[in-house]
Amino acid sequence: MKYKIKGQGEPIIILRGLGRTFDYWLDFENELSKHFQVVMINLPGTDDENEITPITIKESAKKVVEKLKEIKHEIGQPPYNFFGLSLGGLTSLAIAYYYPKLVKKVSAGAASITQINYRRMNTSPFMKMIMMQLEPAGPICPHKTLAKFLVSKEYLAKHPEIVDIWDRLWHRQKLSKRNFVRQMVSALFSLTPNMLKRIKAPTLILSGEEDALVPFENSELIKDLIPNAIHISFPKTGHDLTTEHPELIANVLRDFASENNLEQIKDKYQTVKESPEIKKIRVLSEKFPELIKMELLDHVEHNGYRAHIYGFFIGHKPDPKLPTIAFFSCFHGVEWIGGRVLADYLEHLVREMNWDEDAKAMLSKVNICGIPVVNPIGRIERTRQNARGIDLMRNAPIIAERALFLLGGQKFSKNIPWYMGEGIEKENQIVLNFLDNYVYPSELKITLDIHSAFLRHPRIWMPYASGKKVPDKEKKIFNEIKKYLYTIYRHHPYRYEKQTDLYSTHGDFWDYNFDNHLSKGKGIYLPLTLEISSFKWAIKNIMSRWTMEAVFNPLDRHDSRDEYIKHMMIFDFIIKFAKNYKK
């Protein structure tokens, strides 16, 4: 087992991946040596065809540890920092498990472990590697075939020369087919989830979002299993992180080694993603800061990236002396048309106030606020549920009288839609805090939650989804809303009704809020839901694209514009009703 030492400072042991020597670190070793004494060790059998590669990750880890003992006089006493990429990452984690006293901190990039629920390696590159071992002659693993699985398409297009560089290194090293296959076996049968749960060292998991070799989800799984771990992902990046971003990865490892607060590392390097709706409102708030303000309420994380949850306020934070209207959308991420319509309406409202003094004067009579994207992970991933597989609108401790089977909420499995989960999810807790802080203090408050559904006509729903009866005082006001809506806007498209006229559900989040306010709150609270009708454009969409997104959203730009024009009226009406309401 060959090794190489470069640089000065605190030692860090770095291990390369499947069938690769330390020569493949390329620019990364120079960048890392600016911050550390870099100790590069080849995995057993990678550089010597006479040495037999162990068939288990435990034995590979043992041989690396033996090599460290041999060179201890050069690198000093343990514990050491470790970093490994791919199979090297697995070996680093194995050392942290089997030899915890040797490890100060451990980092693993693009790694996966032995488990059932996730694929260890994507099928196409795996089969290509297997077939290449059956070839009677020629290179074991020609990079002209595998390069597209090792780096992102963007990097390969900009740096096609990397293939020739890798191939020259490959032909120079002495790696037998036998050792390559044994390394593959050791990678496939390596660490188990129970082993990872016992790793005590602070752990950093790194991954590329466009990794075509190892499924991206494996990194999130490893992070969840290790008690003191964080996961940082890099967009537009493939499997070979250090080839694509040598300086960035070196800086991340530098900060990880020196910083004990892992959250600070995440804050500095973790990718933040946001939906188009949030971008639009944020740009609007930067252009008209006196008319619309955005406030970061909290964040949620998924697959190594972070998504922020924002609240917005038109003109000012809510004044408890004024009635309050709060808009919400994207509880179901796949129903993003609700968020888009709301973002378009906010733009209309702000631009109108900037132009029309009478419209701006409305801010002295009513509070307007809300959360435009409640479920940002669902919106980004285009799924109904949140990152934990839970339907946020079935997530409250409410039991309906006659809920529909499955559709009305279920607790069998998160792999089936409409999963209720156990306890209030973080996204819903953020909404609850927002209601407590900014909405409930007003004497009159109305919330309008915007969804889309496969219905012929748009609906405005009032409680209860569970089938309970609305108290007389609130029922009277709900009926007032209906009366004014039907008399002032005679040609509106809505059916104003109870949700139970169509179906009932368990766990309805707005039923839960309504009950809480009725038992503890003061004043009048009216939760309404707008169900945008998707029937017209869903039929059009699914002729060419059969997806959940096509069922719930107008994929055509003009259809999206038409939905905004259609529903702008109901937003104006709800605001005017609150502004003019008298007991």
C-alpha positions in Angstrom: 0.0 0.0 0.0 1.6 3.2 -1.2 1.2 6.5 0.6 2.1 10.1 0.0 2.3 13.1 2.3 2.0 16.7 1.3 1.6 20.0 3.1 2.0 21.2 6.7 -0.4 21.4 9.6 -3.0 19.2 11.2 -3.0 15.7 9.4 -6.0 14.6 7.4 -6.1 11.0 6.0 -7.7 10.9 2.5 -8.8 7.7 0.7 -9.8 7.4 -2.9 -12.6 5.3 -4.4 -13.1 2.1 -6.3 -10.0 1.1 -8.3 -8.3 4.5 -7.9 -4.9 5.5 -6.5 -4.1 8.8 -4.9 -2.8 10.1 -8.3 -6.5 10.7 -9.1 -6.8 13.5 -6.5 -5.3 15.8 -9.1 -5.8 19.5 -8.1 -7.6 18.5 -4.9 -4.4 17.4 -3.1 -2.8 20.9 -3.8 -5.9 22.7 -2.5 -6.2 20.6 0.6 -2.5 20.8 1.4 -3.0 24.6 1.8 -4.8 23.8 5.1 -3.6 20.3 6.2 -0.8 17.9 6.2 -2.5 15.6 3.6 -1.8 11.9 4.0 -2.9 10.0 0.9 -3.1 6.3 1.2 -4.1 3.8 -1.5 -6.7 1.2 -0.7 -5.2 -2.3 -0.5 -4.5 -3.9 -3.9 -5.1 -0.7 -5.8 -1.5 -0.1 -6.7 0.0 -3.7 -6.5 -1.4 -6.5 -8.5 0.4 -9.0 -6.2 -1.4 -7.8 -3.2 -4.9 -9.3 -2.7 -7.6 -6.8 -1.9 -9.7 -7.8 1.1 -13.3 -8.8 0.3 -14.7 -7.0 3.3 -14.6 -3.3 4.2 -13.6 -4.3 7.7 -10.3 -5.8 6.5 -9.6 -2.9 4.2 -10.1 -0.5 7.2 -7.7 -2.7 9.2 -5.0 -2.5 6.5 -5.3 1.3 6.3 -5.0 1.5 10.1 -1.9 -0.7 10.0 -0.3 1.6 7.4 -1.1 4.6 9.7 0.8 2.9 12.5 3.8 2.4 10.2 4.0 6.1 9.3 3.0 7.5 12.7 6.5 8.9 13.2 5.8 11.1 10.1 2.3 12.3 10.9 2.1 12.3 14.6 -0.2 10.7 17.2 -3.9 10.1 16.6 -6.7 11.0 16.6 -6.8 12.1 12.9 -9.3 13.7 10.6 -10.4 11.4 7.8 -11.9 12.0 4.4 -12.9 9.4 1.8 -14.6 9.5 -1.6 -16.9 6.7 -2.7 -15.4 3.4 -1.5 -12.8 5.6 0.3 -15.7 7.2 2.1 -17.1 3.9 3.2 -13.6 2.9 4.4 -13.3 6.1 6.4 -16.7 5.4 8.1 -15.6 1.8 8.8 -12.5 3.2 10.6 -14.7 5.5 12.6 -16.8 2.5 13.6 -14.1 -0.1 14.2 -11.3 2.2 15.5 -13.1 5.2 17.1 -10.0 6.3 19.1 -8.2 6.9 15.9 -10.8 9.3 14.5 -11.2 13.0 15.4 -13.7 13.8 12.6 -14.7 11.9 9.6 -16.0 13.0 6.2 -17.4 10.8 3.4 -18.3 11.8 -0.1 -20.7 10.0 -2.5 -20.9 6.9 -0.3 -23.6 4.3 0.3 -24.1 1.5 2.8 -25.6 -2.0 3.0 -29.4 -1.7 3.3 -32.6 -2.8 1.6 -34.7 0.3 1.0 -32.3 2.1 -1.3 -30.2 1.1 -4.4 -26.5 0.9 -3.6 -25.5 1.8 -7.2 -27.5 2.8 -10.3 -28.1 -0.1 -12.6 -26.6 1.2 -15.8 -23.0 1.9 -14.6 -23.0 -1.2 -12.4 -23.8 -3.4 -15.4 -21.2 -1.7 -17.5 -18.5 -2.4 -14.9 -19.6 -6.0 -14.6 -19.5 -6.5 -18.4 -16.1 -4.9 -18.7 -14.7 -7.4 -16.3 -15.8 -10.2 -18.7 -13.8 -8.7 -21.6 -10.8 -11.0 -22.3 -8.4 -8.1 -23.0 -8.2 -4.3 -22.9 -8.5 -1.9 -20.0 -10.5 -3.0 -17.0 -12.5 0.2 -16.7 -12.1 2.6 -19.7 -13.2 6.1 -18.7 -14.6 6.9 -22.2 -17.4 4.6 -21.2 -17.8 5.5 -17.5 -16.9 9.3 -17.4 -20.5 10.3 -17.8 -21.3 8.5 -14.6 -18.4 10.0 -12.6 -18.9 13.7 -13.3 -21.8 15.9 -14.2 -22.8 16.5 -17.8 -21.9 20.2 -17.5 -18.4 19.5 -16.2 -17.7 16.8 -18.8 -18.8 19.3 -21.6 -16.4 21.9 -20.2 -13.5 19.6 -19.4 -13.5 16.7 -22.0 -9.8 16.3 -21.4 -10.5 14.7 -18.0 -11.2 11.4 -19.8 -7.7 11.2 -21.3 -6.1 12.3 -17.9 -7.9 9.5 -16.1 -7.1 6.9 -18.8 -3.4 7.7 -18.7 -3.5 7.2 -14.9 -5.4 4.0 -15.3 -2.9 2.4 -17.7 0.0 3.4 -15.4 -1.3 1.8 -12.2 -1.2 -1.9 -11.5 -4.7 -3.1 -10.7 -5.8 -6.6 -11.5 -9.3 -7.5 -12.5 -9.4 -9.8 -9.5 -8.7 -6.9 -7.1 -11.1 -4.6 -8.9 -13.9 -7.2 -8.5 -13.0 -7.8 -4.8 -13.2 -4.1 -4.2 -16.7 -4.0 -5.8 -17.8 -6.8 -3.5 -16.4 -5.1 -0.4 -18.3 -1.9 -1.4 -21.6 -3.8 -1.9 -21.4 -5.6 1.5 -19.9 -3.0 3.8 -21.5 -1.1 6.7 -25.0 -1.7 8.0 -27.4 0.9 9.5 -26.8 -0.4 13.0 -23.1 0.1 12.6 -23.5 3.7 11.6 -25.7 4.4 14.6 -22.7 3.7 16.8 -20.3 6.1 15.2 -19.5 8.8 17.7 -17.2 11.1 15.8 -18.6 14.2 14.2 -19.4 13.3 10.6 -19.7 15.3 7.4 -21.5 13.7 4.4 -21.0 15.3 1.0 -22.8 14.5 -2.2 -23.4 15.7 -5.8 -27.0 16.2 -6.8 -26.3 14.8 -10.3 -24.4 11.7 -9.1 -25.2 9.1 -11.8 -23.3 6.3 -10.1 -24.5 6.3 -6.5 -28.1 7.3 -5.8 -28.2 10.7 -4.1 -30.7 9.4 -1.4 -28.0 7.2 0.2 -26.2 10.3 1.5 -29.3 11.5 3.3 -29.8 8.0 4.8 -26.2 7.9 6.2 -26.7 11.4 7.7 -29.9 10.3 9.4 -28.3 7.2 10.9 -25.1 8.8 12.4 -26.0 10.6 15.6 -23.7 13.6 15.1 -23.8 14.2 11.3 -24.6 16.7 8.7 -25.2 16.3 4.9 -24.2 19.0 2.4 -25.0 18.6 -1.3 -23.7 20.4 -4.3 -25.9 21.3 -7.3 -24.9 20.4 -10.8 -22.2 18.1 -9.4 -21.6 14.4 -10.1 -20.0 11.6 -8.2 -16.4 12.8 -8.3 -16.8 15.8 -6.1 -13.1 16.6 -5.6 -12.5 16.6 -9.4 -15.3 19.1 -10.1 -14.8 21.3 -7.0 -11.3 20.9 -5.6 -11.1 24.3 -3.9 -14.6 24.2 -2.5 -14.4 20.7 -1.0 -11.0 21.6 0.5 -12.5 24.7 2.1 -15.5 22.7 3.5 -13.1 20.2 5.0 -10.9 23.0 6.5 -14.0 24.6 8.2 -15.3 21.2 9.3 -12.0 20.4 11.0 -11.8 23.7 12.9 -15.5 24.3 13.7 -17.3 22.3 16.4 -20.7 23.8 15.7 -21.9 21.7 12.7 -24.9 24.0 12.2 -22.5 26.8 11.3 -20.9 24.6 8.6 -24.4 23.9 7.2 -25.3 27.6 7.2 -22.2 28.5 5.3 -22.1 25.8 2.6 -25.5 24.1 2.4 -27.4 24.7 -0.8 -30.5 26.7 -0.5 -33.3 26.1 -3.0 -36.4 28.2 -3.5 -39.5 27.9 -5.6 -40.3 30.4 -8.5 -43.1 31.8 -6.3 -40.8 32.7 -3.5 -38.3 34.2 -5.9 -41.0 36.4 -7.4 -42.2 37.7 -4.1 -38.7 38.2 -2.8 -37.9 40.3 -5.9 -41.1 42.2 -5.4 -40.1 43.0 -1.7 -36.7 44.2 -2.8 -38.3 46.6 -5.3 -41.1 47.8 -3.1 -39.8 47.3 0.5 -42.3 49.8 1.9 -45.3 47.9 0.5 -44.4 44.2 1.0 -42.0 42.6 3.5 -40.8 39.1 3.7 -39.7 37.4 6.9 -37.8 34.2 7.2 -39.8 32.1 9.6 -37.7 28.9 9.6 -36.3 26.2 7.2 -36.7 22.6 6.3 -34.0 20.2 4.9 -34.0 17.4 2.4 -31.3 15.5 0.5 -28.6 17.8 1.6 -30.2 21.1 0.7 -32.3 23.6 2.7 -35.5 25.4 1.8 -36.7 28.4 3.6 -40.3 29.1 4.7 -41.2 32.8 4.4 -44.0 34.9 5.7 -45.1 38.0 3.8 -46.7 41.2 5.1 -48.4 43.9 2.9 -47.3 47.3 4.2 -46.8 46.5 7.8 -46.9 43.8 10.4 -50.4 43.0 11.5 -52.0 45.5 13.9 -54.3 43.7 16.4 -56.8 46.5 16.2 -57.5 45.8 12.5 -59.1 42.7 10.9 -56.6 40.3 9.4 -56.6 38.3 6.1 -53.9 35.6 5.9 -53.3 33.7 2.6 -51.7 30.3 2.5 -50.8 28.0 -0.4 -48.7 25.0 -1.4 -49.5 22.7 1.6 -49.4 20.2 -1.2 -46.3 20.9 -3.2 -47.6 19.4 -6.4 -50.5 21.8 -6.4 -48.2 24.8 -7.1 -50.8 26.7 -9.2 -52.2 28.0 -5.9 -48.8 29.6 -5.0 -48.4 31.0 -8.5 -51.9 32.6 -8.4 -51.2 34.0 -5.0 -47.8 35.4 -6.0 -49.4 37.0 -9.1 -52.1 38.6 -6.9 -49.5 40.0 -4.5 -47.7 41.6 -7.4 -51.0 43.1 -8.6 -51.8 44.4 -5.1 -48.3 45.9 -4.5 -48.2 47.6 -8.0 -51.7 48.9 -7.5 -50.8 50.4 -4.1 -47.6 51.9 -5.6 -49.8 53.7 -8.2 -53.1 54.3 -6.5 -53.2 56.2 -3.2 -56.7 55.0 -2.4 -55.6 51.4 -2.7 -52.6 52.2 -0.4 -55.0 53.7 2.1 -56.5 50.3 2.6 -53.5 49.3 4.7 -54.9 51.5 7.5 -58.0 49.4 7.6 -56.9 45.8 7.2 -53.9 43.5 7.8 -52.8 41.3 4.8 -50.2 38.6 5.4 -49.6 34.9 4.9 -47.2 32.1 3.9 -47.1 31.6 0.2 -45.3 28.2 0.2 -46.0 26.2 3.3 -44.4 23.0 2.0 -41.2 24.2 0.1 -39.7 20.7 -0.2 -42.9 19.3 -1.7 -43.0 22.3 -4.1 -39.4 21.9 -5.2 -39.6 18.1 -5.6 -43.2 18.3 -7.1 -44.7 16.0 -4.6 -47.9 16.1 -2.6 -46.3 15.3 0.7 -43.5 16.9 2.7 -39.9 15.6 2.9 -40.9 13.0 5.5 -43.7 11.6 3.3 -46.5 13.2 5.3 -49.6 14.9 3.9 -49.7 18.2 5.7 -53.5 18.6 5.3 -54.1 15.2 7.0 -51.6 15.9 9.8 -53.8 17.1 12.7 -55.3 15.0 15.5 -58.8 15.2 14.0 -61.0 12.1 13.4 -63.8 12.5 10.8 -67.2 10.9 11.2 -67.2 9.2 7.7 -63.8 9.8 6.0 -63.2 8.2 2.6 -60.9 5.2 2.7 -57.2 6.3 2.1 -58.2 9.6 0.4 -59.6 10.8 3.8 -56.2 10.2 5.5 -54.4 7.0 6.4 -51.8 5.8 8.9 -50.7 2.6 7.1 -47.6 3.8 5.3 -45.9 7.0 4.1 -45.4 5.2 0.8 -49.2 5.5 0.2 -50.6 9.1 -0.4 -52.6 10.9 2.2 -50.3 9.6 5.1 -51.2 11.4 8.3 -48.0 10.9 10.3 -47.7 11.1 14.1 -47.7 14.5 15.7 -47.7 17.9 14.1 -45.1 18.3 11.3 -42.5 21.2 11.4 -44.2 23.0 8.5 -47.6 22.9 10.2 -46.0 24.1 13.5 -44.5 27.1 11.6 -48.1 27.9 10.4 -49.4 27.5 13.9 -46.8 30.0 15.2 -47.6 32.4 12.4 -51.3 32.3 13.3 -50.6 32.8 17.0 -48.2 35.7 16.4 -49.8 37.6 13.6 -53.4 36.5 12.9 -55.3 35.5 16.0 -54.7 38.7 18.0 -57.2 40.5 15.7 -60.8 40.6 16.5 -61.8 39.4 13.0 -59.5 37.1 11.1 -60.0 35.1 7.9 -57.6 32.6 6.4 -57.8 31.5 2.8 -55.8 28.4 1.9 -55.4 27.8 -1.9 -55.3 24.3 -3.5 -56.2 22.8 -6.8 -58.4 19.7 -7.4 -59.7 17.6 -10.3 -63.1 19.3 -10.2 -65.3 20.8 -12.9 -66.0 24.0 -10.9 -63.8 25.9 -8.4 -64.9 25.6 -4.8 -64.8 27.8 -1.7 -65.0 25.5 1.3 -65.9 26.4 4.8 -65.4 24.0 7.8 -65.8 21.3 8.8 -64.0 18.7 6.6 -64.5 16.2 9.5 -68.3 16.5 9.4 -68.9 18.5 12.6 -71.4 21.3 12.7 -70.2 24.9 12.5 -71.3 27.0 15.6 -74.2 29.3 15.0 -72.2 32.6 15.3 -69.6 31.6 12.8 -72.1 29.9 10.5 -74.0 33.2 10.3 -70.9 35.0 9.1 -70.0 32.2 6.6 -73.5 32.7 5.2 -73.0 36.4 5.0 -69.9 35.9 2.9 -71.9 33.6 0.6 -74.8 36.2 0.4 -72.5 39.1 -0.6 -70.4 36.9 -3.0 -73.6 35.7 -4.8 -75.2 39.2 -5.0 -72.3 41.4 -5.8 -70.4 39.1 -8.1 -73.4 37.5 -9.9 -71.3 35.8 -12.5 -68.6 34.3 -10.3 -67.5 30.7 -11.1 -67.4 29.3 -7.5 -69.5 26.8 -5.6 -69.5 28.0 -2.0 -70.1 24.9 0.3 -68.9 22.7 3.1 -66.1 20.3 2.1 -68.3 17.5 3.4 -70.7 18.1 0.5 -68.0 16.4 -1.5 -66.0 14.2 0.9 -64.8 14.1 4.5 -61.2 13.7 5.8 -59.3 12.8 8.9 -56.7 15.2 10.3 -57.8 18.3 8.5 -55.3 21.0 9.6 -57.8 23.9 9.3 -60.4 22.0 11.3 -57.8 21.7 14.0 -57.1 25.4 14.0 -60.8 26.2 14.0 -61.4 24.0 17.0 -58.4 25.5 18.9 -59.6 29.0 18.3 -63.2 28.2 19.3 -61.9 26.7 22.6 -59.2 29.3 23.4 -59.2 32.3 21.1 -61.0 35.6 21.2 -63.0 37.2 18.5 -64.1 35.6 15.2 -62.0 33.3 13.1 -63.2 32.1 9.6 -61.0 29.5 7.8 -61.8 29.2 4.1 -60.3 27.0 1.4 -60.2 27.8 -2.3 -60.1 24.8 -4.5 -59.0 25.8 -8.0 -60.6 23.6 -10.6 -58.0 21.6 -12.6 -60.5 19.7 -14.8 -60.2 21.8 -17.9 -56.4 21.8 -18.3 -55.8 18.4 -16.6 -57.6 16.7 -19.5 -55.5 18.8 -21.9 -52.3 18.0 -20.1 -52.5 14.3 -19.6 -52.9 13.7 -23.3 -49.2 14.4 -23.6 -47.9 14.1 -20.0 -49.3 11.7 -17.5 -48.0 13.0 -14.2 -49.4 14.3 -10.9 -48.2 17.7 -11.8 -50.1 17.6 -15.1 -53.3 16.7 -13.2 -53.2 19.6 -10.7 -51.5 22.5 -12.6 -51.9 24.3 -15.9 -48.6 23.6 -17.7 -49.4 26.1 -20.4 -48.3 29.7 -19.6 -51.6 31.2 -20.9 -53.6 28.8 -18.8 -51.7 29.9 -15.7 -52.4 33.6 -16.6 -56.1 32.9 -17.0 -56.3 31.2 -13.6 -54.8 34.3 -12.0 -57.2 36.6 -13.8 -60.1 34.4 -12.8 -59.3 34.2 -9.0 -58.1 37.8 -8.5 -61.7 38.7 -7.8 -62.1 36.3 -4.8 -58.9 37.7 -3.1 -60.2 41.3 -3.5 -63.6 40.2 -2.2 -62.3 38.5 1.0 -60.2 41.6 1.8 -63.1 43.9 1.2 -65.4 41.8 3.3 -63.0 41.9 6.3 -62.4 45.6 5.8 -66.1 46.4 5.8 -67.3 43.8 8.3 -69.5 45.1 11.2 -70.8 43.1 14.1 
